[in-house]
Amino acid sequence: MGYPHPSHPRETVLLSRYFGDAEARGYDGWIKRGGYQGLEKALGTSREQVIEEVKTSGIRGRGGAGFPAGMKWSFMPKERNGPHYLCCNADEGEPGTFKDREIMRWTPHALIEGCAIAAYAIQAEQVYIYIRGEFTEAIAIMQRAIDEARAKGVLGPNCMGRGPRIEVMIHRGAGAYICGEETALMNSIEGRRGNPRIRPPFPAQAGLWGRPTTINNVETLSAVPHIMVKGGAWYKGLSLSSPKSTGTKLFSVCGSIAKPGNYEVTMGFPLKDLLFDLAGGMKPGRRLKAVQPGGCSVPFITAQEAEGALLDYEGCVAAGTQLGSGGAIVYDDSVDIVYQVSRLARFYAHESCAQCTQCREGTAWTLRILQRILRGEGRMDDLGLLLDLGEQMTGKTICVLSDSCAVVVASAIQKFRPDFEAYVRSGRSGAAG
Amino acid sequence: MSDLVKLTIDGREAQVPKGTSVLEAARLAGVFVPHYCYHPSLPVVGACRMCLVEVEGWPKLAASCATPVAEGMVVKVSSPQARAARRGVLEFLLINHPLDCPICDQAGECDLQDYVFLEGRADSRYTEYPKRFNPAREFGPDVLYVQNRCILCTRCVRFMDHVAGEAVLSVSERGDRAYIGVDSGRALDHAWAGNVVDLCPVGSLISKDFLHKARAWELDRTESVCPGCTQGCAVSLETRGDAVVRIRPGRSAGVNRGFICDVGRLGYGPLNRTDRIETPLVPEAGRLVPADWDSALERTADLLRSAKAPWVGLVSAGASCEALEAAAKLLALGGGSGAFRVPEGPEVPLPGVPDLALRKERAPNVQGALAAGFARSWEECLARARGAGLVLVLDEDPAGIEPPGESVPLVYVGTALPESARGAAVVLPCTSVAEEEGSFVNLRGMRQSYRQAKAPPGMARPAAWILAEVLAALGAGVPA
């Protein structure tokens, strides 16, 4: 069986073009498909020009925060007076997001190429790919590709036979969602407990082992070879909408949907079309109730809000949510939203690193209140209390795990208050079932 | 100076060195910011979020411990937003807290108690049942971990890792299941481990030695110098009535920067001994009988007037400089000299603080004794005592003198009477370090004074006073 679905004509397949094509996994197959031309081109220009090209492309971090990648690279010190590091964040633990896994499973050399270009641009000799430990298949495929790339001279003492030393090493995660937070990820690589670090200092000043470090997402790095080959301006031109959201984006669609899977569309693509055209719409007899378009950590939006929403950074904010990591979780009218929210709160309470008081205690308290409501022991003023706790959990901690829990709960209460009230009144779900 | 940064904190102008944290700048400006995880001797982690303050123009509140000052910064510690955030932290900290203050040793000196009174909520909105429960655990010889009270500030973890250099503690588990764990197969038995009890801002890490011994508010605290070794750490002798119940680091940073070792911390036993000499004693019909000070001092002066030279001194390196100087002056009258001995133990440094260690020589005033002219030649002096005209013992055990005090008169000045001094010609009771004022010279030559923490037993007097009285009776004058 090949990849779950063939490309839809409305997709713009840049990163996902070879998903399902097993031959693309190997070095020769990848070369046949135009692989490593971006790296060749990058090595032929100065590293300043590489950074400039990425800046021109306007590509923003695909891990969720959306920080312009070229700008991030330019924060690295120009003078190299010791090791610089590149970390590739492949700790894809966000429930509902499974795009990085597919990139690594099908096109490992695309990621290696992107890593090498970035390493060249920021003068890093060592690249760490931090892969979620549960991704055993992706890890095996990546390791095979790294070994192959090293044997072919792509990586090693002379990148592509003429460049600087670039080595790539896989670091397996050990099951903590928080290690996908970039500073926790660095602690984890260093062998420490995966706790996010306070900033300043920022990673570009003092990151991994106190050295200047850049951390990029798998999807971001995998897009870089295309930017190198076809130019930043071309990549930017792919956008259908805002000049601040450029290129293509992979969306992992899951939940109450006919054809779950990864879909690659250009920025600014209508959310409605993604769900109803590409992903086949609702299951028979069901109506759309809610979507989290950017993974489980972004606010819920209603079917009505989803109606006109455009899938880019600005469009999602305008619709009252965020683009996040692009893991669109779809809820139809059979879903018990209160239960779903409690399930997400349980996730955050389980994954809180326990450093910040608001997060450690707040996520657990939130969960207990929600579970009590589900048991039919809720009170009307619990809803106000949940919102108030959310207020205390927002913008006050080292990282945004606490904020994520709060915003998910708050947006659910604000948008689906009757569902919560039904539980409080009757002790049962108000969902259509 | 360009290295100074000007900022405003709650309306107060402050000028502090570049790189100072907002929290420290506030402290310098006289504005207190509540905090838990921050400690000046430990790396900053900014985790408890208790020290959140508002900075004008910033979109979010800032953790003041982890925010460096900037020129022209306007900080609001007591703005409604900042107070609300800190009230929120306190509420979160209390939801699982057992509120067992009535049986908690920390009560009265607990930062959780204090800050909740300062700016916490009056009521609780936590109605979930039950509170998290975990049994207390032994961490080491003297440290007990009461997990239910733990607020996960990680001061203890960072102390063991970065200051003691022996990372046996760590945070285990995640979320609200997190707790402080000890490495499996190991214990919190480092010689400086007891500091985690002082560092713990709540009653989570407590001393087994002090367990349920006294309430914090019943204690008197006296600044003193630790008598445990030659390091000379600033300590606070904590007393209830005339009993020393606890020794903790002194309030002044001292040479020890707020840390003391467990030998010093738990070494207060001798200060509470009950077999003390309470009156001067003189021999009468083969027994030592109580005498008043006047007659005892007169008898001492008579002994000295008639004693042949040379005189020999056997003194304690735990005596004050003042007493040792007087003893040296007295011995000089008889053309004599003296010696001291020092018990020894392993040297254990505290790597995180420069030049701080539990020293090999376990007496506080070795340098003071040397400066007063005493030598380390204990055995040699003991041998010389046989042919001496008089032996003066200052709070030491002269065991080994042969025959004890029969052919050679023995003047014994001490806190308790050892078997070896029962043949003394006169016994003069002196005070311990807890009962007098005086000074010690530490191994780096620093002379530090200590204060009286409790009343002396009976008629005991400071050795310096006793020896000065004897000198005066001999017409030799009081030592300078």
Interface residues (C-beta under 8 A of the other chain):
Chain A: A176 I178 R193 N195 I198 P200 A349 H350 E351 S352 C353 A354 Q355 C356 T357 Q358 R360 E361 G362 T363 A364 W365 R368 I369 R372 L385 E391 Q392 G395 K396 T397 I398
Chain B: V44 V45 G46 A47 C48 R49 M50 L52 P59 K60 L61 A63 A66 P68 A85 G88 V89 E91 F92 L93 I95 N96 R125 Y126 E128 I151 L152 T154 S170 V171 E173 R174 G175 D176 R177 A178
